[in-house]
Amino acid sequence: MMRKLRDNLPLDQLAADLAADAGEAWTKMAEFPGYSRRVWRDEARVQLRQSDPDARIECLPPTWDGREGMCFVRRPAKD
């Protein structure tokens, strides 16, 4: 299932939806180091590139403890 993308959609939301479609619970996955979550984030990136090549992913810097910063899906403005 590919949801309709909107500006400022957190990449984690897209990844959580993909995991749920596969029968996995995002909330049960370890947040840190988060290997399982990283796999679903990568899958979300792949599907995003296939479904909306104009969209881009922007991430905040990592936190002081090495955790990934929050990432968001951005779409170009329509003229």
Secondary structure as GFF3:
##gff-version 3
##sequence-region A 1 79
A	DSSP	beta_strand	9	10	.	.	.	ID=ss1
A	DSSP	alpha_helix	11	21	.	.	.	ID=ss2
A	DSSP	three_ten_helix	26	28	.	.	.	ID=ss3
A	DSSP	alpha_helix	35	51	.	.	.	ID=ss4
A	DSSP	beta_strand	56	59	.	.	.	ID=ss5
A	DSSP	beta_strand	71	74	.	.	.	ID=ss6
###
